[in-house]
Amino acid sequence: MVRKMLTLALIGGTLAVAACNTVRGAGQDLQSAANATEDAIN
């Protein structure tokens, strides 16, 4: 039982870290696109 709980906790932690990196990457992509648009206007 302890082994199953530990496995679930590790899987959950891994998914949380992966999701955080994905959101951070998406934010950087949006910022880059906004900067490119702003540079094109100026």
PyMOL commands that set and color helices and strands:
alter all, ss='L'
color gray80, all
select helices_A, chain A and resi 2-41
alter helices_A, ss='H'
color red, helices_A
deselect
rebuild
show_as cartoon
